[in-house]
Amino acid sequence: MTGQVKSRERVQEHGEVFTNEREVNAMLDMVKQETERIDSRFFEPACGDGNFLSEVLRRKLDVVDSRYCRSLPEWERYAFIAVGSIYGVELLRDNTIACRERLYGIVESRYVRVSKGSQNQAFLDAIAFVLERNILNGNALSLKAVDEHGQDTDEPIVFSEWSVVLGDKVKRRDFRLDEMLEGNVDKGQTRSLFGAGNTPAVDWEYDEETKSFIPKPIREYPLTSLYEVMNVE
């Protein structure tokens, strides 16, 4: 077994081969400006145990450290934004769990250093909750959640959007992944969600910030403190 392969069986059954660190960094350097923008969203449809996403998070937290290390509340706010901007889907459950734990560990180690022993457990709990919502066990081809055996269920993949406003206040909205993409997967075929004249054929709304149509969320949550997001369901 090498650092890119866990076992021959997993390669044969799932085509699982991990990208090495040199290649990860070379590819991320091609979009270096985005990796250093704290709120720039990244989505990896086959994230494995997090080789790409962990490096994206490290780069974002480097920026958070350089700008906000003198103010712990600000560091917490922008670290939360950094974590909330990272998304992944992974077919194999053990990889999904490992990816969440890996990303959490990166945040926790930085936080211990920055907080100098004054860390707030509620912040770490919030980070863990966001990672549970952002790193999902699913099939990125069918856009369905999967069961413990990696088989498709009837449930769509649903991600949460985290918008930090008014200091530490967070607005959470949930979206279906298939509606976030510009097509639905139906028996291996792609269908456009737009009808004639570029008008949404489903229940979408025009977003002034991005100047584009986005699907309406399937659920919205009340504004709450980032330290309480795990308590609002």
TORTORRO-39190 format. One record per residue (C-alpha): residue number from 1; x, y, z. Coordinates in Angstrom, 1 decimal. Layout:
% TORTORRO-39190
NUM | X | Y | Z
...
END
This chain:
% TORTORRO-39190
1 | 0.0 | 0.0 | 0.0
2 | 1.3 | 3.5 | -0.9
3 | 0.1 | 6.9 | 0.1
4 | -2.1 | 7.0 | -2.9
5 | -3.6 | 3.5 | -2.5
6 | -5.2 | 2.0 | 0.6
7 | -5.7 | -1.5 | -0.9
8 | -5.8 | -3.3 | -4.2
9 | -9.4 | -4.3 | -3.5
10 | -10.5 | -0.7 | -3.1
11 | -8.9 | 0.3 | -6.3
12 | -10.6 | -2.6 | -8.1
13 | -14.0 | -2.0 | -6.5
14 | -14.1 | 1.8 | -6.4
15 | -11.2 | 3.1 | -8.5
16 | -9.9 | 4.7 | -5.3
17 | -6.5 | 6.3 | -5.9
18 | -5.5 | 9.4 | -3.8
19 | -3.8 | 12.4 | -5.3
20 | -0.4 | 13.0 | -3.8
21 | 0.6 | 16.3 | -2.1
22 | 2.8 | 17.6 | -4.9
23 | 0.0 | 17.3 | -7.5
24 | -2.6 | 18.8 | -5.0
25 | -0.4 | 21.9 | -4.5
26 | 0.4 | 22.3 | -8.2
27 | -3.3 | 22.3 | -9.1
28 | -4.3 | 24.6 | -6.3
29 | -1.5 | 27.0 | -7.2
30 | -3.4 | 27.4 | -10.5
31 | -6.2 | 29.1 | -8.6
32 | -4.0 | 30.4 | -5.8
33 | -6.0 | 33.7 | -5.5
34 | -9.2 | 31.8 | -4.8
35 | -7.6 | 29.5 | -2.2
36 | -6.5 | 32.6 | -0.3
37 | -10.0 | 34.2 | -0.3
38 | -11.6 | 33.2 | 2.9
39 | -15.1 | 33.0 | 1.7
40 | -14.4 | 31.4 | -1.8
41 | -16.4 | 28.2 | -2.0
42 | -14.8 | 24.9 | -3.0
43 | -16.6 | 21.7 | -3.9
44 | -15.0 | 18.4 | -4.5
45 | -17.3 | 15.6 | -5.8
46 | -15.0 | 12.7 | -4.8
47 | -13.1 | 14.1 | -1.9
48 | -11.7 | 10.9 | -0.5
49 | -10.2 | 11.5 | 2.9
50 | -9.6 | 15.2 | 2.1
51 | -6.2 | 15.6 | 0.3
52 | -7.5 | 18.6 | -1.7
53 | -9.9 | 20.0 | 0.9
54 | -7.4 | 19.9 | 3.7
55 | -4.9 | 21.9 | 1.7
56 | -7.6 | 24.4 | 0.7
57 | -8.5 | 24.8 | 4.4
58 | -4.9 | 25.3 | 5.4
59 | -4.4 | 28.1 | 2.9
60 | -7.5 | 29.8 | 4.0
61 | -6.6 | 29.5 | 7.7
62 | -3.1 | 31.0 | 6.9
63 | -4.9 | 34.1 | 5.7
64 | -7.2 | 34.1 | 8.8
65 | -4.1 | 33.7 | 11.0
66 | -2.3 | 36.6 | 9.3
67 | -5.2 | 39.0 | 9.6
68 | -7.1 | 38.2 | 12.7
69 | -4.8 | 36.4 | 15.2
70 | -4.8 | 39.4 | 17.6
71 | -8.6 | 39.1 | 18.1
72 | -10.0 | 35.7 | 19.1
73 | -13.6 | 36.5 | 18.3
74 | -12.6 | 37.7 | 14.8
75 | -10.4 | 34.7 | 14.3
76 | -13.3 | 32.4 | 15.2
77 | -15.7 | 34.3 | 12.9
78 | -13.4 | 34.1 | 9.8
79 | -12.3 | 30.5 | 10.6
80 | -16.0 | 29.6 | 10.7
81 | -16.5 | 31.3 | 7.3
82 | -13.5 | 29.4 | 5.9
83 | -14.8 | 26.0 | 7.0
84 | -18.3 | 26.8 | 5.9
85 | -17.0 | 27.5 | 2.4
86 | -15.6 | 24.0 | 1.9
87 | -17.8 | 21.1 | 0.5
88 | -17.2 | 17.5 | -0.4
89 | -19.1 | 14.4 | -1.4
90 | -17.5 | 10.9 | -0.9
91 | -18.9 | 7.5 | -1.8
92 | -17.2 | 5.5 | 0.9
93 | -18.2 | 6.2 | 4.5
94 | -14.9 | 5.6 | 6.1
95 | -13.3 | 8.2 | 3.9
96 | -16.2 | 10.6 | 4.6
97 | -15.6 | 10.3 | 8.4
98 | -11.8 | 10.5 | 8.0
99 | -12.2 | 13.7 | 5.9
100 | -14.3 | 15.4 | 8.5
101 | -11.9 | 14.4 | 11.3
102 | -8.9 | 15.6 | 9.2
103 | -10.5 | 19.0 | 8.6
104 | -11.6 | 19.4 | 12.2
105 | -8.1 | 18.5 | 13.4
106 | -6.6 | 21.3 | 11.2
107 | -9.0 | 23.8 | 12.7
108 | -8.6 | 22.5 | 16.3
109 | -4.7 | 22.7 | 16.2
110 | -4.8 | 26.2 | 14.8
111 | -7.4 | 27.3 | 17.4
112 | -5.4 | 25.9 | 20.3
113 | -2.4 | 27.9 | 19.2
114 | -4.3 | 31.1 | 18.5
115 | -6.4 | 31.0 | 21.7
116 | -3.5 | 30.2 | 24.0
117 | -5.6 | 28.1 | 26.3
118 | -8.7 | 30.2 | 26.1
119 | -10.6 | 28.2 | 23.5
120 | -14.4 | 28.0 | 23.5
121 | -15.7 | 24.5 | 23.1
122 | -18.9 | 25.8 | 21.6
123 | -16.8 | 27.1 | 18.6
124 | -15.2 | 23.7 | 18.1
125 | -18.7 | 22.0 | 18.4
126 | -20.0 | 24.4 | 15.7
127 | -17.1 | 23.5 | 13.4
128 | -17.8 | 19.8 | 13.8
129 | -21.4 | 20.4 | 13.0
130 | -20.7 | 22.4 | 9.9
131 | -18.3 | 19.6 | 8.7
132 | -21.1 | 17.1 | 9.2
133 | -23.3 | 19.2 | 6.9
134 | -20.6 | 20.0 | 4.3
135 | -18.7 | 16.7 | 3.9
136 | -21.4 | 14.2 | 2.9
137 | -21.5 | 10.5 | 2.2
138 | -23.1 | 10.4 | -1.2
139 | -22.8 | 9.5 | -4.9
140 | -21.7 | 12.5 | -6.9
141 | -22.8 | 10.8 | -10.2
142 | -26.4 | 10.1 | -9.2
143 | -26.5 | 13.1 | -6.7
144 | -28.1 | 10.7 | -4.1
145 | -27.1 | 10.1 | -0.5
146 | -25.9 | 6.5 | 0.0
147 | -26.3 | 3.9 | 2.7
148 | -23.6 | 2.3 | 4.8
149 | -22.7 | 0.0 | 1.9
150 | -22.3 | 2.8 | -0.6
151 | -25.5 | 2.1 | -2.4
152 | -27.8 | 4.9 | -3.5
153 | -30.8 | 5.7 | -1.4
154 | -33.9 | 7.7 | -2.5
155 | -32.6 | 10.8 | -0.6
156 | -31.0 | 13.7 | -2.5
157 | -27.7 | 15.1 | -1.4
158 | -28.5 | 18.2 | 0.6
159 | -25.9 | 20.8 | 1.5
160 | -26.1 | 23.8 | 3.9
161 | -25.1 | 27.4 | 3.0
162 | -23.6 | 29.4 | 5.9
163 | -23.8 | 33.2 | 5.6
164 | -22.2 | 35.1 | 8.5
165 | -23.9 | 38.5 | 9.1
166 | -24.2 | 41.0 | 11.9
167 | -21.1 | 40.0 | 13.8
168 | -21.3 | 36.4 | 14.9
169 | -24.9 | 35.8 | 13.5
170 | -25.3 | 33.0 | 11.0
171 | -28.0 | 32.4 | 8.4
172 | -28.3 | 28.7 | 7.3
173 | -30.1 | 27.6 | 4.2
174 | -30.3 | 24.1 | 2.9
175 | -30.2 | 23.3 | -0.9
176 | -30.4 | 20.1 | -2.9
177 | -27.2 | 19.5 | -4.8
178 | -29.1 | 18.4 | -8.0
179 | -30.9 | 21.7 | -8.1
180 | -27.7 | 23.7 | -7.4
181 | -26.2 | 22.2 | -10.6
182 | -27.5 | 23.2 | -14.0
183 | -29.2 | 19.9 | -14.7
184 | -30.8 | 16.9 | -13.1
185 | -29.4 | 13.4 | -13.3
186 | -32.0 | 11.0 | -14.6
187 | -30.9 | 7.5 | -15.7
188 | -27.5 | 8.8 | -16.7
189 | -28.9 | 11.7 | -18.7
190 | -28.5 | 15.4 | -18.0
191 | -31.6 | 17.7 | -18.3
192 | -31.4 | 21.4 | -18.4
193 | -33.3 | 23.1 | -15.6
194 | -34.0 | 26.1 | -17.8
195 | -36.8 | 26.4 | -20.3
196 | -37.0 | 28.7 | -23.3
197 | -35.7 | 32.2 | -22.8
198 | -33.3 | 31.2 | -20.0
199 | -36.3 | 31.1 | -17.6
200 | -36.0 | 28.5 | -14.8
201 | -38.2 | 25.5 | -15.4
202 | -38.2 | 24.7 | -11.7
203 | -38.6 | 26.9 | -8.6
204 | -35.5 | 29.1 | -8.8
205 | -35.0 | 32.7 | -7.9
206 | -32.8 | 35.5 | -9.2
207 | -29.8 | 36.3 | -7.0
208 | -28.7 | 39.9 | -7.2
209 | -25.2 | 39.1 | -5.7
210 | -24.3 | 36.6 | -8.4
211 | -26.5 | 38.0 | -11.1
212 | -27.8 | 34.5 | -11.9
213 | -30.7 | 32.2 | -11.1
214 | -30.3 | 29.9 | -8.0
215 | -32.7 | 27.4 | -6.7
216 | -34.8 | 28.3 | -3.7
217 | -33.7 | 26.7 | -0.5
218 | -35.6 | 23.6 | 0.6
219 | -35.3 | 25.0 | 4.2
220 | -34.2 | 28.2 | 5.9
221 | -33.2 | 28.5 | 9.6
222 | -33.5 | 31.5 | 11.9
223 | -30.6 | 33.7 | 12.4
224 | -28.4 | 32.4 | 15.2
225 | -25.0 | 32.8 | 16.8
226 | -22.3 | 30.8 | 15.1
227 | -21.7 | 29.2 | 18.5
228 | -25.3 | 27.9 | 18.5
229 | -25.7 | 26.6 | 14.9
230 | -25.6 | 22.9 | 16.1
231 | -28.6 | 23.6 | 18.4
232 | -30.9 | 24.9 | 15.7
233 | -32.6 | 22.1 | 13.7
END
